[in-house]
């Protein structure tokens, strides 16, 4: 006699299995569809839409979908929610290096560098050829003051494909901070050959090459670096100042004129800030064991007040200003038929005037020589005054 009970049981099991498989397939299909939708929204940078439409109903989402939601929070700089969703993604799939990387990067922004190192290590273990992860862990080590480990990580990053610009730049920066100027300059030249010319890192690299080549008295190489920088960033006014200094040390005063004019134009337009808001340094030279720093002020002649136009600061080995020699404009002197500027000196509370005058078309060698003659006391003041007590 046939066993109908067993047949029915088998049939029911098959039906249940089919139903379960169907439900699982539908669930997987739905999850795949959600993931694709989130990927499309991410590609289109619709991060607000991702958060509004998916964050609150993501309980049963796949690891990849949770990653995209976390990435949306990352792009919106919502660090806590980014960490939350990256942790949820990692709990469901701990083998995705991207989730570990975004979590680590966020921890860096949150200044939780020790935790960031652990997450970067996880990302690197899963994908040892990711230059971004090595650069990121380098950033964490750098902020932890573990400079040797940071340098090692940055170097590793530069050996891999698609190395980020900052890894190259940071190597030069670290060597500079370690006072290893030769290695720093070498690193910046390597960076120049590797990183994108469209990045800020490239401009920063050019600036540092110019700075170190100037220190090494390789003025022609410094000029080349600074000129390229200005082609890319014509509003980098500090570079105009440094080029002027190079032209003065090379005695190429005419070449400095158009760069001075650019600074005066920027001053008139209110574009100069910080150290350049009132004057610019046009020359630096040595006298005995002192450094002379020469400035030119932007202020133009006034009919009713005295002002300083050129200022020479005498700085000692402790970087303290000992005295100042300056050209001064006085409307009274001009009315009396004198030259436009007279050479004066300020030392402590004492102010001295010398019978040496200059007009706008003066030769810089004459002014510089007069400053040195005053320092060597070859010229005596015609008048000296101190404030009354």
Phi and psi in degrees as a GROMACS rama.xvg file:
@    title "Ramachandran Plot"
@    xaxis  label "Phi"
@    yaxis  label "Psi"
@TYPE xy
-63.964  146.554  UNK-2
-94.2052  85.6874  UNK-3
-66.6039  -30.7074  UNK-4
-62.3861  -46.554  UNK-5
-65.2318  -37.7184  UNK-6
-62.9645  -43.3097  UNK-7
-63.0718  -40.1874  UNK-8
-63.3257  -44.1426  UNK-9
-62.443  -43.1856  UNK-10
-61.0239  -44.5311  UNK-11
-62.2075  -40.848  UNK-12
-61.9259  -41.8273  UNK-13
-65.0177  -40.0936  UNK-14
-63.9573  -45.1966  UNK-15
-62.2442  -41.8619  UNK-16
-62.2013  -41.2856  UNK-17
-63.6566  -42.4468  UNK-18
-62.5705  -44.6681  UNK-19
-62.2074  -44.9978  UNK-20
-62.2805  -39.0201  UNK-21
-64.4249  -44.8485  UNK-22
-62.0407  -45.1055  UNK-23
-61.6308  -41.5104  UNK-24
-64.2227  -42.2027  UNK-25
-64.6629  -39.5734  UNK-26
-64.3614  -46.2322  UNK-27
-63.1148  -40.7159  UNK-28
-61.8136  -43.6691  UNK-29
-63.6639  -41.5468  UNK-30
-65.2921  -42.9963  UNK-31
-62.439  -39.7315  UNK-32
-65.0539  -41.7501  UNK-33
-64.128  -43.0008  UNK-34
-62.155  -42.5749  UNK-35
-63.9365  -40.9322  UNK-36
-62.4161  -44.0882  UNK-37
-65.529  -37.6423  UNK-38
-63.8441  -43.0142  UNK-39
-63.0044  -43.8021  UNK-40
-62.8307  -38.5861  UNK-41
-65.3784  -45.0532  UNK-42
-59.6708  -31.0123  UNK-43
-93.253  7.24956  UNK-44
59.3137  34.4509  UNK-45
-94.6972  64.1566  UNK-46
-69.5666  -37.2851  UNK-47
-62.7354  -41.0489  UNK-48
-64.5766  -39.8827  UNK-49
-58.7434  -47.3656  UNK-50
-67.4597  -44.5636  UNK-51
-65.477  -40.2799  UNK-52
-93.1482  -17.755  UNK-53
-127.808  -26.2205  UNK-54
-60.7461  -39.8912  UNK-55
-78.5061  -15.1783  UNK-56
-122.305  35.3676  UNK-57
-98.0902  12.3804  UNK-58
-54.8144  -42.5035  UNK-59
-104.313  17.7989  UNK-60
-72.5596  157.853  UNK-61
-73.685  167.793  UNK-62
-59.2275  -40.4829  UNK-63
-68.4826  -38.6982  UNK-64
-64.7451  -41.924  UNK-65
-62.8042  -35.8852  UNK-66
-61.2322  -44.4179  UNK-67
-65.1807  -35.8892  UNK-68
-66.8703  -44.1751  UNK-69
-61.0515  -37.6892  UNK-70
-65.6494  -36.5115  UNK-71
-61.75  -44.2653  UNK-72
-64.2819  -35.3726  UNK-73
-61.2767  -45.0777  UNK-74
-69.5385  -25.5918  UNK-75
-89.4845  4.12631  UNK-76
61.0317  32.3265  UNK-77
-96.9349  87.9894  UNK-78
-63.9052  -43.5168  UNK-79
-64.2547  -44.8423  UNK-80
-70.146  -31.8769  UNK-81
-61.2502  -48.8875  UNK-82
-60.2428  -41.908  UNK-83
-57.5607  -49.0828  UNK-84
-76.6663  -30.4478  UNK-85
-66.8278  -37.3868  UNK-86
-64.6112  -40.5908  UNK-87
-63.7035  -40.437  UNK-88
-64.7224  -44.5377  UNK-89
-65.9111  -35.4565  UNK-90
-61.5906  -33.7677  UNK-91
-86.2738  -29.1962  UNK-92
-151.79  98.2001  UNK-93
-82.3537  2.74606  UNK-94
-99.1332  6.17367  UNK-95
-93.5608  108.572  UNK-96
-64.8503  -26.9871  UNK-97
-63.5099  -39.59  UNK-98
-64.8442  -42.0896  UNK-99
-63.8829  -38.3582  UNK-100
-66.5965  -46.6386  UNK-101
-64.6834  -39.4353  UNK-102
-61.5578  -46.3801  UNK-103
-62.2049  -43.5497  UNK-104
-62.137  -39.574  UNK-105
-65.8786  -40.837  UNK-106
-62.529  -34.1513  UNK-107
-61.571  -45.5865  UNK-108
-62.3851  -32.3334  UNK-109
-83.1506  1.81015  UNK-110
63.9796  25.8965  UNK-111
-98.711  70.7877  UNK-112
-68.7737  -36.631  UNK-113
-62.9228  -42.7734  UNK-114
-66.656  -37.6683  UNK-115
-60.9859  -41.946  UNK-116
-57.014  -43.899  UNK-117
-63.4139  -41.7083  UNK-118
-70.8352  -38.3314  UNK-119
-63.0133  -39.2442  UNK-120
-60.3116  -40.1802  UNK-121
-63.4703  -42.6528  UNK-122
-63.1321  -41.948  UNK-123
-67.6534  -39.5327  UNK-124
-61.1793  -35.2138  UNK-125
-82.0025  -29.5139  UNK-126
-143.165  84.206  UNK-127
-71.2329  -1.34745  UNK-128
-107.45  16.8101  UNK-129
-93.366  107.279  UNK-130
-63.9741  -35.3509  UNK-131
-61.1025  -38.2786  UNK-132
-67.2012  -39.2564  UNK-133
-66.9861  -39.1223  UNK-134
-66.382  -39.7026  UNK-135
-64.0151  -43.056  UNK-136
-69.3819  -29.5136  UNK-137
-61.4481  -41.8568  UNK-138
-61.1909  -42.7771  UNK-139
-63.4729  -47.0039  UNK-140
-61.8563  -38.7415  UNK-141
-60.8428  -45.1182  UNK-142
-73.4963  -19.5651  UNK-143
-85.6763  3.39329  UNK-144
65.8957  20.9237  UNK-145
-95.2143  72.2895  UNK-146
-65.2658  -39.2303  UNK-147
-63.5723  -41.1779  UNK-148
-67.6804  -37.3798  UNK-149
-62.4498  -46.1527  UNK-150
-61.2602  -42.3609  UNK-151
-61.5388  -42.008  UNK-152
-67.4752  -43.0107  UNK-153
-62.5315  -42.1127  UNK-154
-62.2321  -41.2036  UNK-155
-62.1726  -40.6497  UNK-156
-60.3259  -40.4075  UNK-157
-71.4209  -14.9045  UNK-158
-85.3417  -9.48324  UNK-159
-103.1  164.659  UNK-160
-67.0789  148.642  UNK-161
56.6812  39.0042  UNK-162
-63.0132  134.754  UNK-163
-69.8082  151.007  UNK-164
-57.6391  -39.6775  UNK-165
-65.1657  -24.8078  UNK-166
-64.9618  -43.6602  UNK-167
-63.907  -45.3971  UNK-168
-66.0486  -38.0239  UNK-169
-66.3813  -30.7161  UNK-170
-62.4384  -46.5408  UNK-171
-62.3936  -39.2086  UNK-172
-63.749  -44.0081  UNK-173
-64.1807  -44.9744  UNK-174
-61.7762  -36.4969  UNK-175
-63.9375  -44.3877  UNK-176
-64.5397  -28.4737  UNK-177
-85.4868  5.70287  UNK-178
63.3592  25.3075  UNK-179
-99.0687  72.8513  UNK-180
-62.9663  -37.7263  UNK-181
-63.7682  -44.6315  UNK-182
-66.7056  -36.8311  UNK-183
-63.083  -47.3835  UNK-184
-61.6702  -42.8502  UNK-185
-59.1447  -42.7631  UNK-186
-65.6418  -38.1375  UNK-187
-68.7082  -34.8691  UNK-188
-66.6202  -38.1757  UNK-189
-63.077  -44.6412  UNK-190
-58.6262  -42.703  UNK-191
-58.9434  -34.975  UNK-192
-82.1708  -10.9466  UNK-193
-112.367  -37.0173  UNK-194
-88.6646  164.222  UNK-195
-69.735  136.848  UNK-196
-70.6744  -12.9418  UNK-197
-87.8334  -5.1127  UNK-198
-93.429  156.436  UNK-199
-64.4371  -29.1765  UNK-200
-62.2408  -34.1148  UNK-201
-67.1826  -43.4181  UNK-202
-62.9825  -43.7441  UNK-203
-62.4336  -37.3913  UNK-204
-63.7934  -45.0279  UNK-205
-60.6202  -41.5422  UNK-206
-61.3805  -43.8064  UNK-207
-69.4318  -36.0917  UNK-208
-61.0466  -46.1935  UNK-209
-59.8152  -41.0695  UNK-210
-64.1802  -48.2987  UNK-211
-70.7256  -36.6868  UNK-212
-67.0763  -33.4314  UNK-213
-65.2357  -45.1507  UNK-214
-58.6109  -37.6174  UNK-215
-81.3683  1.93002  UNK-216
64.6218  22.7566  UNK-217
-91.839  71.2817  UNK-218
-66.8902  -33.2931  UNK-219
-64.3824  -42.5294  UNK-220
-67.3574  -37.9836  UNK-221
-63.5146  -42.2286  UNK-222
-60.5746  -43.0176  UNK-223
-60.0019  -44.3733  UNK-224
-64.2807  -45.7715  UNK-225
-67.4141  -37.0744  UNK-226
-65.6941  -40.1067  UNK-227
-64.9036  -38.5831  UNK-228
-59.2469  -45.2029  UNK-229
-67.6906  -28.2006  UNK-230
-64.4884  -34.6549  UNK-231
-87.9457  -29.7266  UNK-232
-138.591  76.9942  UNK-233
-67.6787  -6.78471  UNK-234
-101.576  12.3377  UNK-235
-83.126  86.0246  UNK-236
-72.3101  -25.331  UNK-237
-63.5139  -31.9985  UNK-238
-70.4069  -35.1229  UNK-239
-57.612  -44.4891  UNK-240
-60.805  -43.6707  UNK-241
-68.8611  -35.0418  UNK-242
-66.2305  -40.1548  UNK-243
-58.384  -43.2749  UNK-244
-61.6203  -39.4383  UNK-245
-63.9138  -44.2842  UNK-246
-63.9529  -34.7732  UNK-247
-70.828  -40.2457  UNK-248
-68.7008  -24.543  UNK-249
-91.6498  3.51688  UNK-250
59.2872  30.3295  UNK-251
-104.564  65.3143  UNK-252
-65.365  -34.5226  UNK-253
-64.0049  -35.9558  UNK-254
-67.5611  -23.3339  UNK-255
-77.1263  -23.4857  UNK-256
-57.2302  -49.061  UNK-257
-63.5158  -28.1351  UNK-258
-76.0882  -34.6999  UNK-259
-62.8697  -42.8565  UNK-260
-61.252  -36.3807  UNK-261
-63.8572  -39.9113  UNK-262
-67.6891  -41.1768  UNK-263
-63.6149  -39.0803  UNK-264
-63.6578  -43.9231  UNK-265
-64.7107  -37.5671  UNK-266
-62.7207  -45.2598  UNK-267
-62.9273  -30.4865  UNK-268
-88.4879  1.57285  UNK-269
71.2475  27.8893  UNK-270
-94.1032  -10.0977  UNK-271
-93.3568  134.762  UNK-272
-129.953  169.294  UNK-273
62.4449  -131.137  UNK-274
-64.9011  -18.7322  UNK-275
-98.2055  5.35703  UNK-276
-71.2426  -16.9918  UNK-277
-127.177  -31.9572  UNK-278
-158.979  170.623  UNK-279
-134.085  151.791  UNK-280
-86.095  126.178  UNK-281
-113.133  -13.0705  UNK-282
-156.439  147.571  UNK-283
-137.741  125.971  UNK-284
-147.026  166.903  UNK-285
-100.34  144.337  UNK-286
-139.076  114.642  UNK-287
54.4886  -125.708  UNK-288
-99.5566  14.2527  UNK-289
-103.37  156.181  UNK-290
-108.619  131.428  UNK-291
-106.316  121.595  UNK-292
-111.592  118.921  UNK-293
-103.45  131.05  UNK-294
-122.001  154.572  UNK-295
-124.824  128.745  UNK-296
-88.6739  151.173  UNK-297
-79.9917  -21.291  UNK-298
-58.5559  132.274  UNK-299
-97.2548  171.281  UNK-300
-61.849  145.111  UNK-301
-123.689  148.121  UNK-302
-78.8471  -18.1539  UNK-303
-129.241  14.0178  UNK-304
-151.053  154.769  UNK-305
-83.1665  140.644  UNK-306
-147.831  158.235  UNK-307
-91.2089  132.219  UNK-308
-103.465  -49.5718  UNK-309
-118.957  136.808  UNK-310
-131.342  125.804  UNK-311
-113.575  110.899  UNK-312
-92.1732  129.153  UNK-313
-97.6669  112.402  UNK-314
-111.646  132.376  UNK-315
-86.8829  -175.814  UNK-316
-67.4494  -16.491  UNK-317
-92.7479  11.8566  UNK-318
63.3024  26.4814  UNK-319
-102.797  139.348  UNK-320
-78.541  120.142  UNK-321
-87.2398  -39.1076  UNK-322
-161.54  170.281  UNK-323
-132.235  138.974  UNK-324
-118.882  131.059  UNK-325
-142.382  153.362  UNK-326
-90.8284  131.855  UNK-327
-119.859  138.363  UNK-328
-99.6291  134.176  UNK-329
-134.661  125.316  UNK-330
-61.4173  -28.9008  UNK-331
-67.3697  -44.1985  UNK-332
-59.9299  -41.1333  UNK-333
-65.6353  -42.2951  UNK-334
-61.4006  -32.1704  UNK-335
-82.7501  4.05091  UNK-336
85.6394  14.0438  UNK-337
-79.6633  175.994  UNK-338
-68.8697  167.537  UNK-339
-66.495  -40.0405  UNK-340
-124.058  140.245  UNK-341
-113.046  147.323  UNK-342
-84.4504  129.818  UNK-343
-133.33  167.225  UNK-344
-137.36  139.356  UNK-345
-120.536  123.65  UNK-346
-138.845  111.739  UNK-347
62.7975  -126.907  UNK-348
-93.1472  2.30752  UNK-349
-93.9805  137.083  UNK-350
-124.231  125.526  UNK-351
-120.606  145.069  UNK-352
-117.287  136.606  UNK-353
-113.564  149.291  UNK-354
-83.0509  55.5193  UNK-355
-130.192  118.958  UNK-356
-119.747  156.66  UNK-357
-141.423  146.727  UNK-358
-107.635  -178.692  UNK-359
-63.8692  -27.5334  UNK-360
-93.47  26.2236  UNK-361
-68.4432  158.57  UNK-362
-90.2185  131.459  UNK-363
-61.1774  -35.874  UNK-364
-58.3705  -35.3889  UNK-365
-67.9735  -43.006  UNK-366
-65.2421  -45.6066  UNK-367
-61.116  -43.4032  UNK-368
-62.9633  -39.9346  UNK-369
-64.9557  -39.3733  UNK-370
-61.043  -46.1478  UNK-371
-65.3448  -38.4701  UNK-372
-62.0728  -36.9172  UNK-373
-66.3128  -43.536  UNK-374
-62.1285  -35.8172  UNK-375
-87.4101  6.36556  UNK-376
58.991  31.7156  UNK-377
-82.8778  -15.2214  UNK-378
-123.872  132.879  UNK-379
-100.707  146.226  UNK-380
-70.6403  150.277  UNK-381
-86.0676  -21.4696  UNK-382
-155.516  142.02  UNK-383
-136.189  136.678  UNK-384
-138.118  152.523  UNK-385
-131.929  147.986  UNK-386
-63.2256  140.743  UNK-387
-74.2293  144.736  UNK-388
